[in-house]
């Protein structure tokens, strides 16, 4: 059985790349498991710096700056 992890909520995605992802999933051989994970931005990474510089996220959206995010839960305290 195939297992695939897909990152969602990527601010760099476009309608075209999202369509490509859907088309790829349709081509997977059954049976398979697909797990979705939300995009996370960590301090100091090239991806985070690019997202902030491109105006796609705010500096406060960076994981560990003011909040922790676990799944769909947001906690407003330092992640330590």
trRosetta pair geometry for C-beta under 8 A, 3 or more apart (Angstrom, degrees):
i j d omega theta_ij theta_ji phi_ij phi_ji
1 31 5.1 -29 -125 88 101 95
1 32 6.2 166 -177 -101 76 40
1 33 6.6 52 150 -10 116 94
2 28 6.0 -141 81 -173 151 113
2 29 6.3 111 -13 64 134 85
2 31 7.6 -175 32 104 75 48
2 32 3.9 -19 70 -115 98 104
2 33 7.2 -168 98 29 56 62
3 32 6.9 -175 -75 -164 29 76
3 33 4.8 -6 -115 62 74 102
3 35 7.4 13 -175 -4 90 105
4 25 7.7 -172 91 -111 155 82
4 28 6.8 -97 -19 -110 148 149
4 32 6.3 22 0 170 106 122
4 33 7.1 173 27 89 65 54
4 34 5.0 -19 71 -110 100 72
4 35 7.3 179 91 25 49 68
5 34 7.8 155 -92 -161 21 55
5 35 5.1 -23 -110 69 70 99
5 36 8.0 154 -161 -93 57 17
5 37 6.1 10 -175 0 102 118
6 21 6.7 106 -149 -168 129 125
6 25 7.7 -19 -66 -77 150 118
6 34 6.0 7 -2 -173 117 102
6 35 7.2 168 24 83 71 46
6 36 5.4 -30 73 -106 93 64
6 37 7.2 164 82 26 42 72
7 10 5.8 75 120 -57 103 114
7 36 7.8 120 -117 -162 16 61
7 37 5.4 -39 -105 77 63 89
7 38 7.3 48 -160 170 71 11
7 39 5.3 79 171 -77 111 73
8 36 5.0 7 -8 -167 124 110
8 37 7.1 156 20 73 78 34
8 38 6.0 -48 72 -103 81 51
8 39 7.0 -124 88 -21 33 83
9 38 4.8 3 39 -146 133 84
9 39 4.9 -138 91 19 82 96
10 13 4.4 99 80 -26 98 102
10 39 4.6 129 -89 -60 62 142
11 39 7.2 -135 -4 80 72 159
11 51 6.1 98 61 -139 131 110
11 56 3.9 133 134 177 144 125
11 57 6.4 -165 -5 -44 160 90
12 17 8.0 -2 120 48 74 164
12 51 7.5 -95 -49 -94 98 93
12 56 7.1 -16 -62 -121 64 170
13 17 4.9 -135 -148 81 71 121
13 18 5.3 73 171 -56 123 91
14 17 4.9 92 45 9 75 97
14 18 7.0 -140 88 -3 37 88
15 18 5.8 -58 -146 39 30 111
15 19 6.3 34 154 -21 65 106
16 19 5.7 -55 -149 35 31 112
16 20 6.5 34 152 -21 64 103
17 20 5.4 -47 -148 34 37 116
17 21 6.5 42 151 -22 65 100
18 21 5.6 -49 -152 32 34 113
18 22 6.6 35 150 -18 64 102
19 22 5.7 -52 -150 36 35 111
19 23 6.3 34 152 -18 66 106
20 23 5.7 -56 -147 38 31 111
20 24 6.3 35 153 -22 65 104
21 24 5.6 -53 -149 33 31 113
21 25 6.5 33 153 -19 64 103
22 25 5.8 -54 -152 34 32 112
22 26 6.6 35 150 -22 64 104
23 26 5.6 -51 -152 31 34 115
23 27 6.8 30 152 -18 63 107
24 27 5.8 -63 -156 35 34 110
24 28 7.3 53 147 -44 64 89
25 28 5.8 -31 -160 -4 40 116
25 34 6.4 16 -133 -89 116 154
28 32 4.9 -55 145 14 130 164
28 34 7.8 163 24 -64 169 111
29 32 6.8 112 79 -44 53 118
38 69 7.4 -84 87 139 138 131
38 71 7.8 123 6 -148 122 28
40 63 5.2 23 -177 -47 99 141
40 69 7.0 -172 -114 71 100 122
41 45 7.3 -150 -163 50 63 118
41 47 6.9 -139 -123 111 80 98
41 48 4.3 120 -171 -107 97 97
41 51 6.0 -100 -111 57 137 151
41 57 6.0 -170 -19 80 166 171
41 61 6.3 48 50 120 139 90
41 62 5.0 -91 113 -120 107 62
41 63 5.8 165 75 -7 55 88
42 45 5.2 67 72 -12 87 124
42 48 6.1 -124 63 -46 41 141
42 62 7.0 83 -153 -171 12 90
42 63 5.2 -34 -93 54 59 118
42 64 7.1 43 -139 12 68 123
43 48 6.6 -124 -115 109 18 167
43 62 5.4 85 -76 160 70 134
43 63 7.3 -120 -23 68 73 71
43 64 6.1 -82 -17 71 112 122
43 65 7.0 134 -71 -65 110 88
44 48 6.9 38 44 60 22 133
44 49 7.5 11 -157 -48 22 105
45 48 4.5 91 59 7 86 103
45 49 6.9 -155 90 -6 43 86
46 49 5.8 -57 -147 39 31 111
46 50 6.2 31 156 -19 66 108
47 50 5.8 -56 -148 38 28 111
47 51 6.3 28 155 -19 64 108
48 51 5.7 -55 -145 36 31 111
48 52 6.4 27 157 -15 65 105
48 57 7.7 -64 -150 65 67 137
48 62 5.7 66 -160 -117 130 108
49 52 6.0 -56 -148 38 29 108
49 53 6.1 24 156 -15 65 112
50 53 5.8 -60 -141 43 28 108
50 54 5.9 21 161 -13 66 113
51 54 6.0 -58 -139 43 25 106
51 56 4.5 -83 -160 66 77 114
51 57 4.6 23 143 20 114 108
52 55 7.8 36 175 -71 31 26
52 56 7.7 -80 -62 50 20 73
52 57 5.9 -55 -80 75 60 84
52 58 7.3 54 -125 -165 84 14
52 59 5.8 55 -131 -77 130 67
52 62 7.5 -16 -65 -57 122 113
57 61 4.0 -118 -177 73 108 145
57 62 7.3 119 129 -58 131 66
58 61 4.9 109 56 -11 70 102
59 62 6.1 -31 -172 -3 48 114
59 65 6.7 162 148 -135 72 163
60 65 5.5 -155 -140 107 43 138
60 66 5.4 -5 -157 9 92 130
61 65 7.6 36 54 35 18 137
62 65 4.6 83 71 -28 89 124
63 68 7.2 51 -161 -127 82 50
63 69 6.4 -95 -113 25 93 103
63 79 7.1 21 163 -26 77 162
64 68 7.0 41 -83 -90 52 72
64 78 7.5 38 -166 -163 62 63
64 79 4.2 -81 -115 35 74 134
66 76 6.6 -12 146 -150 89 73
66 78 7.6 -53 -137 -84 30 58
67 74 5.5 7 170 -176 137 93
67 75 6.0 158 -163 79 80 48
67 76 5.0 -36 -102 -105 101 48
67 77 7.1 70 -116 28 51 34
67 79 7.6 45 128 -49 21 97
68 74 7.5 159 81 -157 46 48
68 75 4.6 -7 56 56 93 106
68 77 7.1 -25 3 65 101 71
68 79 4.3 125 -78 -96 105 100
69 73 7.2 160 -155 85 51 53
69 74 5.4 -15 -104 -104 79 71
69 75 7.7 -165 -75 20 33 73
70 73 5.1 -14 67 63 84 104
70 75 7.3 23 8 -7 102 111
